[in-house]
Amino acid sequence: VKNIPLIDLKPTHRKMEKAILGAIRDAYRRNDFILGEDVKALEKDMAELCGVAHGIGMSSGTSALEGALRALGIGPGDEVITTPFTFFATAAVIAYTGATPVFVDVEPGTLNMDMFKLEAACSPRTKAIVPVHLFGNPMNMSSVMKFAEHRSLFVVEDACQAHGAVHRDRPVGGWGHAGCFSFYPSKNVGGLGDGGMVVTHDSDLAEKIRLWRNCGRRAQYEHVALGRNERLDNVQAAVLRVKLKHLTAWNKERDILADLYHRELKETPVRPLEVRENSRPVYHLYTVRAPRRDELQKHLNGRGIGAGVFYPLPLHLQKAFAGLGHKAGDFPVAEAASREVLSLPLYPGLSWTSVRRVIAAVREFYAS
Ligand SMILES: *Cc1c(COP(=O)(O)O)cnc(C)c1O
């Protein structure tokens, strides 16, 4: 029998090879490489997807987050709140600006930020919140925005795993002062390399991010700020435009497969993450909490089934953040999650037969 990888891009890439190579060839023949017409078109597409006015193509999701925070004036002396149960970049970008990441534990059901613990994490230095829509599951953005407004805080959404997810009829990324996306190859929309995007309804903010990503340049040789080179390549944008057209269909497929997992795993000891009422997730990953997680992972891997742990070590216990002075026990929900979560294969093009094989292997493990 064939292996079932955790994520496989081949089934979708095979089908769209002609369209993608065609888009690359067009850009190649136009010699359109830096901030070209595909970048502008993709910026427009992403802004539209999120229901906002501006998109700014960036070199990665990391640079999207960093550019948004810097453009909001976040820097040394400031504190920015996020969760310890996310990809490293979410908190690293806060530190890149010179500000201090302040962690708030996650809620056990969704593994998104626990709103009840937010107040206690605020200080007079708090400037912004970076909520994460983990695994494509929307954070309760109406509460986040209400809280932020009340306290005059900025909100930068980390929507790097949540292209197309919706909370209360509004797409994620379009709620905060800025929303940030990654086009890392395995994300719900991924390039043939790195890429990212900031979306925002604020024209001034959009202009500042544009300056920062392009050497602080207002005109070709007029540099009004230091800035950096964090531009999205036009060739990547050309590929991403082809892929973005499939996002809705792919997310729908993810949803159907997740549903199959939900239904068929009900009788087993594994528990799927919860989805809030009013939220439409996009299942970047299908993640469960599993008793005897490490043994289950080994069992599945031994049967040729890819099962991965996101994330095995919460950020407050990472060496890179040792300077923050945290210790084990500081964020118990995140720490418990890191011992229990397991993500099962889920990607467009994955067959029902394969999902059933994964489910059978999970059942077999707990029956023994
Ligand atoms: C992927 C990811 C990022 C970073 O995106 P890159 O494009 O890899 O820089 C940030 N936050 C989260 C939650 C992510 O999943």
The ligand as an ORCA input file, in Angstrom:
! r2SCAN-3c Opt
* xyz 0 1
  C       3.896     30.082      8.439
  C       3.600     30.958      9.596
  C       4.254     32.191      9.795
  C       5.438     32.641      9.003
  O       5.302     32.617      7.640
  P       6.614     32.434      6.706
  O       6.061     32.712      5.345
  O       7.109     31.055      6.880
  O       7.598     33.478      7.123
  C       3.834     32.983     10.849
  N       2.857     32.593     11.682
  C       2.224     31.408     11.518
  C       1.132     31.050     12.476
  C       2.588     30.555     10.485
  O       1.976     29.374     10.371
*
